[in-house]
Amino acid sequence: MACMAKSTVRALVVDDEPAGRETITTFLRENERIEVVGEATNGRHAVELARALHPDLMFLDIQMPDLDGFGVLDELGSEVPRGVVFVTAHDDHAVRAFEMHALDYVLKPFGRPRFTAAVDRALERLEALDALTMQRTLASMAKGRRDVSTAGELSVDSSDKRARPKRIGVKTGAKVIVVDVETIDWIEADGDYARIHARKQAHLVAQTLQAIERLLDGGPFVRVHRSLLVNGTRVTEMHRESDGSGAIVLSSGVRLRVARGRWDALEQWLRLEKL
């Protein structure tokens, strides 16, 4: 991928509030590396403009009346821009989803220093991130999101109740999908539910992440975030940042956030020591 520092980054601003759009676009136009190519007034408009303009970076509000930020990503699927920065007044939404998937998130109200820092951070990450990695991560996120009413019941292989299960079943209606535990790449929390990602499929189950973590205790899974459990054998890259947080890349190409307080546990599991 070409170095973003040497080319213009095309940005799309999405916010249903005029004042919000004006503030963001004003700050962005102060950065000579960024060209604001469009402003979307709602989620549906954002999908249309993103498909028409193919921006590199999208500054996206979460709560909008017709289609929220999550819905925008769902609609775009593989057409999601390579970089997404969420600008939101709701910290709970940002932490739940975009600590894992977004380049950054900015809480409203914000001033010029905080927003400028977020823009610089996003540009630096665009330079470092492989486009395919971001697309795979967001595609995985979009594929997995669905209404919790479709959540399946979780069952386990009980051939040896003393041992960690080798297989789990996800029952939805009359169908049971059998998942080999060793094929699971990562598991994310979704409130009182959990989404299991295995072999490019996502299975929403009516169990908390904590319950599944206890079930799989002693296996290859390590907690890298309060809402993320990762199969350590799938980790192929680790990117730690100056503030102590960072990201990992899985063998599937998915990139996930690692909380500051989780690095030691991850490195210990991977048995990585400085020489």
C-alpha positions as CSV (number, residue, x, y, z in Angstrom):
1,M,0.0,0.0,0.0
2,A,1.3,3.5,-0.8
3,C,2.4,5.6,2.1
4,M,-0.5,7.8,3.2
5,A,1.9,10.5,4.3
6,K,2.7,11.2,0.6
7,S,-0.8,11.2,-0.7
8,T,-4.1,12.8,0.1
9,V,-6.5,10.9,2.3
10,R,-10.1,11.2,1.1
11,A,-12.5,11.6,4.1
12,L,-16.2,11.2,4.4
13,V,-18.0,12.9,7.4
14,V,-21.2,11.3,8.6
15,D,-23.4,13.1,11.3
16,D,-27.1,13.9,11.4
17,E,-26.4,17.1,13.3
18,P,-25.4,20.1,11.1
19,A,-23.3,21.5,13.9
20,G,-21.4,18.2,14.3
21,R,-20.6,18.0,10.6
22,E,-19.5,21.6,10.5
23,T,-17.1,21.2,13.5
24,I,-15.6,18.0,12.1
25,T,-15.1,19.3,8.5
26,T,-13.7,22.6,9.8
27,F,-11.0,20.7,11.8
28,L,-10.3,18.3,9.0
29,R,-9.7,21.0,6.5
30,E,-7.0,22.4,8.7
31,N,-5.0,19.2,7.9
32,E,-3.3,19.4,4.5
33,R,-3.2,15.6,4.2
34,I,-6.9,15.3,4.2
35,E,-9.5,16.1,1.6
36,V,-13.1,16.1,2.7
37,V,-14.9,14.6,-0.3
38,G,-18.4,14.4,1.2
39,E,-20.8,15.0,4.1
40,A,-23.6,12.6,4.8
41,T,-26.6,13.8,6.8
42,N,-27.8,10.3,7.9
43,G,-26.9,6.7,7.7
44,R,-28.6,5.9,4.4
45,H,-26.9,8.9,2.9
46,A,-23.6,7.7,4.3
47,V,-24.0,4.3,2.5
48,E,-24.8,6.0,-0.8
49,L,-21.8,8.4,-0.6
50,A,-19.4,5.8,0.6
51,R,-20.2,3.6,-2.4
52,A,-20.0,6.5,-4.8
53,L,-17.0,8.3,-3.5
54,H,-14.8,5.4,-2.1
55,P,-13.3,7.4,0.7
56,D,-10.1,6.2,2.5
57,L,-11.4,7.4,5.9
58,M,-14.8,7.8,7.4
59,F,-15.7,9.9,10.5
60,L,-18.9,8.2,11.6
61,D,-21.5,9.1,14.2
62,I,-23.2,6.1,16.0
63,Q,-26.7,7.2,16.9
64,M,-28.7,8.4,13.9
65,P,-32.4,8.2,13.4
66,D,-32.7,6.1,10.2
67,L,-29.6,3.9,10.2
68,D,-27.1,4.0,13.0
69,G,-23.3,3.6,12.6
70,F,-23.4,-0.1,13.1
71,G,-26.1,-0.3,10.4
72,V,-23.9,1.7,8.0
73,L,-21.1,-0.8,8.4
74,D,-23.5,-3.7,7.9
75,E,-24.9,-2.2,4.7
76,L,-21.5,-1.4,3.3
77,G,-20.0,-4.9,4.1
78,S,-16.8,-5.3,2.1
79,E,-17.1,-1.7,0.8
80,V,-16.4,-0.2,4.3
81,P,-13.6,2.4,3.9
82,R,-10.1,1.2,5.0
83,G,-10.3,3.5,8.0
84,V,-13.2,4.3,10.4
85,V,-13.1,6.9,13.2
86,F,-16.3,7.0,15.4
87,V,-17.3,10.4,16.7
88,T,-20.0,9.8,19.3
89,A,-21.5,11.0,22.5
90,H,-21.9,7.5,23.8
91,D,-18.9,5.9,25.4
92,D,-20.6,2.5,25.9
93,H,-21.2,2.0,22.2
94,A,-17.6,3.0,21.3
95,V,-16.0,0.7,23.8
96,R,-18.2,-2.3,22.9
97,A,-17.5,-2.2,19.2
98,F,-14.8,0.1,18.2
99,E,-12.1,-0.7,20.6
100,M,-11.9,-3.8,18.4
101,H,-12.5,-2.4,15.0
102,A,-12.1,1.3,14.5
103,L,-8.9,3.3,14.1
104,D,-10.1,5.5,16.9
105,Y,-13.2,7.0,18.6
106,V,-13.7,10.5,19.8
107,L,-16.3,11.4,22.4
108,K,-18.5,14.5,22.1
109,P,-18.1,17.2,23.0
110,F,-14.4,17.5,22.0
111,G,-12.0,20.3,21.3
112,R,-9.4,20.9,18.6
113,P,-6.5,19.2,20.5
114,R,-8.4,15.9,21.1
115,F,-9.8,15.8,17.6
116,T,-6.4,16.7,16.0
117,A,-4.8,13.9,18.0
118,A,-7.4,11.4,16.8
119,V,-6.8,12.5,13.2
120,D,-3.1,12.1,13.5
121,R,-3.5,8.7,15.1
122,A,-5.9,7.6,12.3
123,L,-3.4,8.7,9.6
124,E,-0.6,6.9,11.3
125,R,-2.6,3.7,11.6
126,L,-3.6,3.9,7.9
127,E,0.0,4.0,7.0
128,A,0.7,0.9,9.1
129,L,-2.5,-1.1,8.4
130,D,-2.8,-3.4,5.5
131,A,-6.0,-2.7,3.6
132,L,-7.0,-6.3,3.4
133,T,-6.6,-6.7,7.2
134,M,-9.1,-3.9,7.8
135,Q,-11.5,-5.2,5.3
136,R,-11.5,-8.6,6.7
137,T,-12.0,-7.3,10.3
138,L,-14.9,-5.1,9.3
139,A,-16.4,-7.8,7.1
140,S,-16.2,-10.2,10.0
141,M,-17.9,-7.7,12.3
142,A,-20.7,-7.0,9.8
143,K,-21.3,-10.7,9.1
144,G,-21.6,-11.5,12.8
145,R,-24.0,-8.7,13.8
146,R,-27.6,-9.8,13.9
147,D,-30.7,-9.4,16.1
148,V,-30.3,-11.2,19.5
149,S,-33.6,-12.9,18.9
150,T,-31.7,-15.3,16.6
151,A,-29.3,-16.3,19.3
152,G,-28.7,-20.0,19.6
153,E,-28.7,-22.2,22.7
154,L,-25.2,-23.5,23.6
155,S,-24.5,-27.1,24.3
156,V,-21.3,-29.0,24.9
157,D,-19.7,-32.3,24.3
158,S,-20.3,-34.2,27.5
159,S,-18.4,-37.4,26.8
160,D,-15.9,-36.5,29.6
161,K,-17.4,-34.0,32.0
162,R,-14.0,-33.6,33.7
163,A,-12.3,-32.4,30.5
164,R,-12.6,-29.2,28.6
165,P,-15.1,-29.7,25.7
166,K,-13.7,-30.4,22.3
167,R,-17.0,-29.5,20.5
168,I,-19.9,-27.2,21.2
169,G,-23.3,-27.1,19.7
170,V,-25.2,-24.0,18.7
171,K,-29.0,-24.8,18.5
172,T,-31.2,-22.4,16.6
173,G,-34.8,-23.8,16.2
174,A,-34.5,-27.3,14.9
175,K,-30.9,-27.0,13.7
176,V,-27.8,-27.6,15.7
177,I,-24.4,-26.4,14.3
178,V,-21.5,-28.3,15.7
179,V,-18.3,-26.3,16.2
180,D,-14.9,-27.8,16.9
181,V,-13.4,-25.7,19.7
182,E,-10.0,-25.8,18.1
183,T,-11.5,-24.0,15.0
184,I,-12.6,-21.0,17.0
185,D,-10.6,-17.9,16.2
186,W,-12.1,-15.4,18.7
187,I,-15.2,-14.7,20.8
188,E,-16.7,-11.3,21.4
189,A,-19.2,-10.1,24.0
190,D,-22.5,-8.6,23.0
191,G,-24.2,-7.6,26.2
192,D,-25.5,-10.8,27.8
193,Y,-24.7,-12.7,24.6
194,A,-21.5,-13.8,22.9
195,R,-20.5,-14.2,19.3
196,I,-18.3,-17.1,18.3
197,H,-16.1,-16.6,15.2
198,A,-14.9,-19.9,13.7
199,R,-14.0,-20.7,10.1
200,K,-15.3,-17.4,8.8
201,Q,-18.7,-18.0,10.4
202,A,-20.2,-16.2,13.3
203,H,-22.5,-17.8,15.8
204,L,-24.5,-15.7,18.3
205,V,-25.2,-17.7,21.5
206,A,-27.3,-16.9,24.6
207,Q,-24.3,-17.1,27.0
208,T,-22.1,-14.4,28.4
209,L,-18.4,-14.2,27.5
210,Q,-17.5,-14.8,31.1
211,A,-19.5,-18.1,31.1
212,I,-17.8,-19.3,27.9
213,E,-14.4,-18.3,29.2
214,R,-14.9,-20.5,32.3
215,L,-16.1,-23.3,30.1
216,L,-12.9,-23.1,28.0
217,D,-10.6,-22.5,30.9
218,G,-7.2,-24.1,30.4
219,G,-7.4,-24.1,26.7
220,P,-5.7,-21.9,24.1
221,F,-7.9,-18.9,24.8
222,V,-6.7,-15.7,26.4
223,R,-8.6,-12.5,27.3
224,V,-7.2,-9.5,25.4
225,H,-10.0,-7.1,26.2
226,R,-13.0,-7.1,28.5
227,S,-15.1,-8.0,25.5
228,L,-12.7,-10.2,23.6
229,L,-11.5,-13.8,24.1
230,V,-8.9,-14.9,21.5
231,N,-7.5,-18.2,20.5
232,G,-3.8,-17.6,21.1
233,T,-2.7,-20.1,18.5
234,R,-4.2,-17.8,15.8
235,V,-2.1,-14.7,16.7
236,T,0.4,-13.9,14.0
237,E,1.3,-10.3,14.7
238,M,1.4,-8.0,17.7
239,H,1.4,-4.2,17.5
240,R,1.9,-2.4,20.8
241,E,1.5,1.4,21.0
242,S,3.1,4.0,23.1
243,D,0.1,4.4,25.4
244,G,0.3,0.7,26.3
245,S,-2.6,-0.5,24.2
246,G,-2.3,-2.0,20.8
247,A,-3.6,-4.7,18.4
248,I,-3.1,-8.2,17.3
249,V,-3.6,-9.8,13.8
250,L,-5.0,-13.3,13.6
251,S,-4.1,-15.8,10.9
252,S,-7.5,-15.0,9.3
253,G,-6.4,-11.4,8.7
254,V,-8.7,-10.0,11.4
255,R,-7.2,-7.2,13.5
256,L,-8.4,-6.9,17.1
257,R,-7.7,-4.4,19.9
258,V,-5.7,-5.3,23.0
259,A,-6.4,-3.4,26.2
260,R,-3.5,-1.9,28.1
261,G,-3.9,-4.2,31.0
262,R,-4.0,-7.4,28.9
263,W,-0.6,-7.4,27.3
264,D,1.3,-9.2,30.0
265,A,-1.3,-12.1,30.0
266,L,-1.1,-12.3,26.3
267,E,2.7,-12.4,26.2
268,Q,2.8,-14.9,29.0
269,W,0.5,-17.2,27.1
270,L,2.5,-16.8,24.0
271,R,5.7,-17.4,26.1
272,L,7.4,-14.4,24.6
273,E,10.3,-12.9,26.6
274,K,12.8,-10.2,25.8
275,L,16.3,-11.5,25.2
